[in-house]
Amino acid sequence: MQFHNRYRPIAGVALGTFLIVACGEAVTVTDGDGNTGGAGGTTTAGNGGSTVGGAAGLGGTGGAGAASGAGGSVAECSDATGCNDDNECTDDACESGQCSHEPVNNGTPCDSGSCVSGVCQPIQAYYRTDEAIYSIALDPSAQPKQLTQPLIDGGYIGRFAVATSGRVVYSAAVDRDDGTDLYSVRTDGTGLAELSHDTLSVTLLQITPDGQRVVYTAYDNAGGRSLYVVDVDGGNLTQLAAGWVNSYFSLSRDGKYVGYMTERPDADSGIFVASLDGAEQIKIATTSELTGIQAVIVNDAAPTAVYFSQRELFHGGADGTTKLNRTLLQGRVFDPVLTPGDDRVIYRAIEDVPWTWSVYSTRLDGTDSVRLSGDIDAGPLWLSPDGTHVVYQSDYQLYATTPTGGTSTQLTANSTVGVANTTTLTDTHTVFVADGALVSSTYDGARATLGQDLVTERLKLTPDRQRVVFTASAGQAHPGVYSVSLTGGDWVQVHDAEAGGGWTFMFVPSPDNQQVVFEVRDAGAPSEVTHQLWVGALDGSGSFPLNANNIPPGRWDEDNLIVR
């Protein structure tokens, strides 16, 4: 911080010594005749207060100025424009004349990667083999860095995730071969910490959205499965529920609460909601026919949960339970999904006619129940990220409506094949593959063909949801990687599978929306297959291998590649 003051002599006054002592000491202004200054000017100094005084009056003592209090402050800004620290990972603000630079949320994209604790960290690819977890920068000269410690003979790496706070969390058999413990390590390979203690095997883990805590289930020495929460660096380990906890649990959107189910052989089975600080636990329901908690906490001030029981849908909290679905003829409820505002739940169910489905919407208090579709077949449903549109499939066609009902709009052009496996939504468009073409449609049915004569296999959206990345075969033996704008235009080839020597199965767009990391497998026999990680520019300007032939055969699926 630089401190600037400008003083202008008063006409006819000889200015003597100006003594400014910051950080809490008084400020004295003295004229050439030894008289103290009178009221009229303002000088700020120190940390936390101001001195009001004036230039010396001629021939005498001026009005009394207020002495600066202990801890006075120097005004350094008048608005946020004067506080720019040229760091895209901080929020610059001016409050009470002082600049502040609070870190933005961890994981926020920045020019060279994503923000972690107010610093822009380069984009890394993280991948798992049978024996280790590695990271590598998206640079052709980069070398993989092993993040995990060596395993015992017969040991293995289990689940892993990368926290927005800059740590990799994973389960592994390090010192015994009869189960896995939980560990975390910084993304640079330092700071290894054990997160679980005295457990036999970690079964499921989730990291809170802020990247600071890990919730997990693990078998304990008593033979039951318990629920735990621990800081991402290993501190504050807390057991939230002991024994007979179902492996499935879900976190609230803000990561303050967890919903879980117990399956005890006694009458204490039920669905619970607990705060991660361990201070609050609510029993939502007691039932002997639980089929699983299906949605997360919907109100942090008064925790509640949506769940299945006896093939019907309920919403419960401390004040009681409400059945959400209409009376069912037979069958059960499927695919419940909450709107982002946690005010409605959308679901499919059989209501009137045997084996004929419909899509429904209701408020969480059970009121305003609306049938969104006519009779449909057993296709899935989707909700747009902003919660304003519901898309469902019936008889190979896609339809869109709103969560509160109205006329459904057909998005497909009388497709003759199903589109479920390649359907994804943005706030404005639905993207799908129908009859050999890659298509995007607005919710009013305006379609644009994104790719023709491409046998599209898989598709994903970039994080900003402006481009579609997909694998497809275009008259070639092996699928390559392609990219196209969400709104249409010419698609570009990111990677030529034939020239690159292999075919692509797994791919992840990068946080900067400019690149995609993908796996290339050669065409050898299964026992001889080698794996390479490649990086391609989404504008088609080129691709390159990251670590050719340096990835041992392992568990190559979508859960084993993270780009952050």
Salt bridges, closest charged atoms under 4 A:
ASP85 OD2 - HIS101 ND1 3.40
ASP92 OD1 - HIS101 ND1 2.81
ASP130 OD1 - ARG555 NE 3.37
ASP178 OD1 - ARG176 NH1 3.06
ASP181 OD1 - ARG176 NH2 2.98
ASP231 OD1 - ARG213 NE 3.02
ASP268 OD2 - ARG264 NE 3.50
ASP268 OD1 - LYS283 NZ 3.19
GLU312 OE2 - LYS323 NZ 3.57
ASP335 OD2 - ARG348 NE 2.75
ASP342 OD1 - ARG253 NH1 2.12
GLU351 OE2 - ARG326 NH1 3.73
ASP368 OD2 - ARG344 NH1 2.80
ASP375 OD1 - ARG371 NH2 2.51
GLU519 OE2 - ARG521 NE 2.55
GLU519 OE2 - HIS531 ND1 2.71
GLU558 OE2 - ARG458 NH2 3.29
GLU558 OE1 - LYS460 NZ 2.33
